[in-house]
Amino acid sequence: MAALLGCAALALSACGSTKDDTAGSGGAAGGDGKGKVGVILPLLTSPFWQSYNDYVPKMAKSEGVDALKTVNSNSDPSQQITDINNQLNQGVKGLVVAPLDSAAIAAGLDQAERKGVPVVAVDVAPEKGKVAMVVRANNVAYGEKACEYLGKQVKTGKVVQIMGDLASVNGRERSKAFRDCVKSTYPKLKVLEIPAKWESDTAASKLDTLLNANPDIKGIYMQAGGVYLAPTLQTLKSKGMLKTAGKAGHIAIVSNDGIPQEFDAIRKGQIDATVSQPADAYAKYGMYYIKAAMQGKTFKPGPTDHDSEIVKLPSGILEDQLPAPLVTKDNVDDPKLWGNTVK
């Protein structure tokens, strides 16, 4: 994370950046990178996205991007397409979008392409459509890290994964990776699943029902601490099942996001680990890549100078996979973690 926070503008050679027709930036070659940039959020009910929202204006300034006030699509994929069209009608020269639905976002990407406006996708990769870059961490690794951690804590018995929205590639990748890892590496664990669509109320209700039928749960994987942490802890507490780490009956819990609330829960022994999804770097490199796209710059797969790697997805889209470390009681106080820098 130190490299993420301290990295100046990327040297193009470090990213293997040369003209690459398959990567196409969507920007006109030799553009000056100037003009208004629209930034569209998926939701603001999660502390993770609230933090990302706070980072956007700071990172835009540091990267020399003229970003408009962010727009919140409020968990509605249809509204997100409307938001994209509204931004295009305002004459933006670039868009940074965190897609809600990996398939539905294609309609908005098509509108942007028709107007010659480059787009950078943050956090979620679209299934199709033209984007200059996807700025994201490896979500398969999220599920695998959660599996490996829980597998070492829980030798046998039932574990639950509270899944995200399966219309999002993030929800699908985390779910499948966790499921496959348990099956291949920890076959004595039985995975029970809650499809919760990134909705806290849905997670709480379905977890309550599941625990009534399965009071012998030994582990929980929450795919998004920002929306699932509070309802999960409250549900366990209401049933007398919230035992701190080291005490008899403790349910091992691993999460994804890296928000301050998760770190506090780790310190209290309420949960055991989380994968720190880099909200600061999402904002920083979202701004970096949209400026590069507006200048007509393109990239190729390969390592970067900020501890990540650009990969080509099966769709042909390029994705800069940023580091996302596992956080436990051993490193939860690391000042380099963005969750420890939020005021």
C-alpha positions in Angstrom: 0.0 0.0 0.0 3.0 2.3 0.6 3.7 2.2 -3.1 0.1 3.0 -3.9 0.1 6.1 -1.7 3.5 7.3 -2.6 3.5 6.6 -6.4 3.7 9.7 -8.6 2.3 9.7 -12.1 3.1 6.4 -13.7 6.0 6.1 -16.1 4.5 4.8 -19.2 7.3 2.3 -19.8 6.7 0.8 -16.4 3.2 -0.1 -17.5 4.4 -1.6 -20.8 2.5 1.3 -22.4 2.8 1.6 -26.2 0.2 1.8 -28.9 -2.1 -1.2 -28.5 -5.2 -1.4 -30.7 -6.7 -4.1 -28.6 -6.5 -1.9 -25.5 -7.8 1.2 -27.2 -8.1 4.2 -24.8 -11.0 5.8 -26.6 -9.1 9.1 -26.5 -7.9 11.0 -29.5 -4.2 10.5 -30.1 -2.3 13.5 -28.9 -5.1 15.0 -26.9 -4.3 17.4 -24.1 -6.2 15.5 -21.4 -8.2 18.6 -20.5 -11.9 18.9 -20.0 -14.5 18.0 -17.4 -14.6 14.4 -16.1 -17.7 12.8 -14.7 -17.5 10.4 -11.8 -20.4 8.0 -11.2 -20.7 6.0 -7.9 -22.7 2.8 -7.5 -24.0 3.7 -4.0 -23.2 5.7 -0.9 -24.8 3.5 1.8 -21.5 1.6 2.3 -18.5 3.1 4.3 -16.3 1.7 1.5 -18.0 3.8 -1.2 -18.2 6.8 1.2 -14.4 6.6 1.6 -13.9 6.3 -2.2 -16.2 9.3 -2.7 -14.0 11.3 -0.2 -10.8 10.3 -2.0 -12.1 11.3 -5.5 -11.6 15.1 -5.3 -8.2 14.7 -3.6 -6.9 12.2 -6.2 -8.4 14.2 -9.0 -6.5 17.3 -7.8 -3.2 15.3 -7.4 -3.5 13.8 -10.9 -4.5 17.1 -12.5 -8.0 16.0 -13.5 -11.0 18.4 -13.5 -13.6 16.2 -11.9 -17.2 17.2 -11.5 -19.1 16.5 -8.3 -19.7 12.8 -8.0 -23.1 11.3 -9.0 -24.7 8.5 -6.9 -26.6 5.9 -8.9 -28.1 4.6 -5.6 -27.8 0.9 -6.3 -30.0 1.2 -9.5 -28.4 -0.1 -12.7 -31.0 1.7 -14.8 -30.4 4.9 -13.0 -26.7 4.5 -13.7 -27.2 4.4 -17.4 -29.3 7.6 -17.0 -26.5 9.2 -15.0 -24.0 8.4 -17.7 -26.2 9.9 -20.4 -26.7 13.0 -18.2 -23.0 13.4 -17.8 -22.4 13.0 -21.6 -25.1 15.6 -22.3 -23.2 18.0 -20.0 -20.2 17.7 -22.4 -17.8 15.7 -20.2 -14.6 14.6 -21.9 -14.1 11.5 -19.8 -16.0 9.3 -17.4 -15.0 7.2 -14.4 -17.7 4.8 -13.5 -18.1 2.0 -10.9 -20.6 -0.3 -12.7 -23.4 -1.8 -10.7 -24.2 -4.5 -13.3 -21.5 -6.0 -15.4 -23.8 -6.6 -18.3 -26.2 -3.6 -18.1 -23.4 -1.1 -18.1 -22.8 -1.9 -21.8 -25.6 0.5 -22.8 -23.9 3.4 -21.1 -20.5 2.4 -22.5 -22.0 2.4 -26.0 -23.4 5.9 -25.5 -20.0 7.1 -24.4 -18.2 5.5 -27.3 -20.6 7.1 -29.8 -19.7 10.5 -28.4 -16.0 9.7 -28.4 -15.7 10.0 -24.6 -13.3 7.5 -23.0 -14.4 5.6 -19.9 -12.4 4.0 -17.0 -14.3 1.4 -15.0 -13.5 1.2 -11.3 -14.1 -1.9 -9.0 -16.2 -3.8 -11.5 -15.3 -5.0 -15.0 -17.9 -4.8 -17.7 -18.7 -7.9 -19.6 -18.5 -6.0 -22.9 -18.2 -2.5 -24.2 -15.2 -0.2 -24.6 -13.2 1.1 -21.6 -9.7 2.5 -21.5 -8.9 0.5 -18.3 -10.5 -1.4 -15.5 -9.1 -0.3 -12.1 -9.7 -3.2 -9.8 -8.2 -5.7 -7.5 -8.2 -9.5 -8.2 -11.6 -10.5 -6.9 -10.9 -14.2 -7.4 -8.1 -13.7 -4.9 -10.6 -12.2 -2.5 -12.6 -15.5 -2.4 -9.4 -17.6 -2.3 -7.9 -15.6 0.6 -11.1 -15.9 2.6 -11.2 -19.6 2.0 -7.6 -20.1 3.0 -8.1 -18.1 6.1 -11.3 -19.8 7.2 -9.9 -23.3 6.2 -7.1 -22.8 8.7 -9.4 -21.7 11.4 -12.2 -24.1 10.9 -11.2 -27.7 10.3 -14.6 -29.2 9.8 -18.2 -28.1 9.8 -20.5 -25.5 8.2 -19.4 -22.1 7.0 -21.5 -19.4 5.3 -20.6 -17.1 2.5 -22.8 -14.0 2.4 -22.5 -13.2 -1.3 -22.7 -10.0 -3.3 -24.9 -9.3 -6.3 -24.4 -12.1 -8.8 -25.2 -9.6 -11.6 -21.8 -8.1 -10.8 -18.6 -9.9 -11.9 -17.3 -9.2 -8.4 -20.1 -11.2 -6.7 -19.7 -14.0 -9.1 -15.9 -14.2 -8.9 -15.7 -14.0 -5.1 -18.5 -16.6 -4.7 -17.0 -19.1 -7.2 -13.5 -18.7 -5.9 -14.5 -19.3 -2.3 -16.7 -22.3 -3.3 -14.1 -23.9 -5.5 -11.3 -23.4 -3.0 -13.2 -25.0 -0.2 -14.2 -28.0 -2.4 -10.6 -28.6 -3.5 -8.6 -27.7 -0.4 -10.9 -28.0 2.6 -13.5 -30.7 1.7 -14.5 -31.2 5.3 -16.1 -27.8 5.3 -19.7 -27.5 4.1 -20.5 -24.2 2.4 -24.0 -22.6 2.9 -24.7 -19.6 0.8 -26.7 -16.4 1.2 -27.3 -14.3 -2.0 -27.7 -10.8 -0.5 -27.1 -8.5 -3.5 -25.0 -6.1 -1.5 -28.1 -5.3 0.6 -27.7 -5.1 4.4 -31.3 -5.8 5.2 -31.3 -8.9 3.0 -28.1 -10.2 4.6 -29.5 -9.8 8.1 -32.9 -11.4 7.3 -31.4 -14.4 5.5 -28.6 -14.9 8.0 -31.2 -14.9 10.8 -33.2 -17.6 9.0 -30.1 -19.6 8.2 -28.8 -19.6 11.8 -32.2 -20.7 13.1 -31.8 -23.9 11.0 -28.0 -24.2 11.4 -27.0 -23.0 14.9 -23.7 -25.0 14.5 -22.2 -22.6 12.0 -18.4 -22.2 12.6 -17.4 -19.6 10.0 -18.7 -16.7 7.9 -17.3 -15.1 4.8 -18.8 -11.6 4.2 -18.1 -10.5 0.6 -18.6 -6.8 1.6 -17.9 -5.6 5.1 -19.2 -2.1 4.1 -22.8 -3.4 3.9 -22.6 -6.8 5.7 -20.5 -6.1 8.8 -23.1 -4.3 11.0 -26.1 -6.6 10.2 -24.0 -9.7 10.7 -22.6 -8.7 14.0 -26.1 -7.5 15.2 -27.7 -10.8 14.1 -25.1 -12.9 15.9 -25.4 -10.7 19.0 -29.1 -11.0 19.1 -28.8 -14.8 19.1 -26.0 -14.8 21.8 -23.6 -16.1 19.1 -21.2 -13.2 19.0 -18.2 -14.6 20.9 -14.8 -12.9 20.7 -11.8 -14.6 19.2 -10.2 -17.1 21.6 -13.4 -17.9 23.5 -15.4 -21.0 23.2 -18.1 -20.8 20.5 -16.3 -18.0 18.5 -17.5 -18.0 14.9 -14.5 -17.3 12.6 -15.3 -14.4 10.3 -13.4 -13.0 7.3 -14.6 -10.1 5.3 -13.8 -7.9 2.2 -13.3 -4.1 2.1 -10.8 -2.9 4.6 -12.9 -0.2 6.2 -12.1 1.3 9.6 -15.2 -0.4 11.1 -13.7 -3.8 10.1 -10.4 -2.9 11.6 -12.1 -2.0 14.9 -14.0 -5.3 14.8 -10.7 -7.2 14.3 -9.1 -5.4 17.3 -12.1 -6.3 19.4 -12.0 -9.9 18.3 -15.4 -9.8 16.8 -14.1 -10.7 13.3 -10.8 -12.3 12.4 -9.7 -10.9 9.1 -10.6 -8.8 6.0 -9.1 -8.2 2.6 -8.3 -4.5 2.2 -9.8 -3.3 -1.1 -7.9 -0.2 -1.9 -10.4 2.7 -2.0 -7.6 5.2 -2.2 -5.9 3.6 -5.1 -9.2 3.0 -6.9 -9.7 6.8 -6.9 -6.0 7.6 -7.7 -5.6 5.3 -10.7 -9.2 5.9 -11.9 -8.1 9.5 -12.3 -4.7 8.6 -13.7 -6.1 6.3 -16.4 -8.9 8.7 -17.5 -6.4 11.5 -18.0 -4.1 9.1 -20.0 -7.1 8.1 -22.1 -8.1 11.7 -22.8 -4.5 12.2 -24.0 -4.8 9.2 -26.4 -2.4 7.0 -24.4 -2.8 3.2 -24.4 -1.4 0.3 -22.4 -0.3 -3.3 -22.7 -0.3 -6.1 -20.2 2.6 -6.3 -17.8 3.8 -5.2 -14.4 3.4 -1.6 -13.3 5.5 0.6 -11.0 2.9 0.5 -8.3 3.0 -3.1 -7.3 0.2 -4.2 -9.6 -0.1 -5.9 -13.0 -2.1 -5.0 -16.0 -3.8 -8.1 -17.4 -6.0 -8.7 -20.5 -9.4 -10.1 -19.6 -11.2 -12.7 -21.7 -13.3 -9.9 -23.2 -10.1 -8.2 -24.4 -10.4 -5.4 -21.9 -7.4 -4.4 -19.9 -7.5 -4.4 -16.1 -4.9 -3.0 -13.7 -5.1 -5.4 -10.8 -4.1 -3.5 -7.6 -2.8 -5.1 -4.4 -5.4 -6.1 -1.8 -3.7 -7.4 1.4 -5.2 -9.7 4.0 -5.6 -7.9 7.3 -5.6 -9.7 10.6 -4.8 -8.8 14.2 -1.1 -9.1 13.3 -1.1 -6.2 10.9 -4.4 -4.3 11.6 -2.5 -1.3 13.0 -0.3 -0.9 9.9 -0.4 2.9 9.2 0.0 2.2 5.4 -3.5 0.6 5.2 -6.0 3.1 3.9 -8.5 2.1 6.5 -6.1 3.5 9.2 -5.9 6.9 7.4 -9.6 7.7 7.3 -10.6 10.4 9.8 
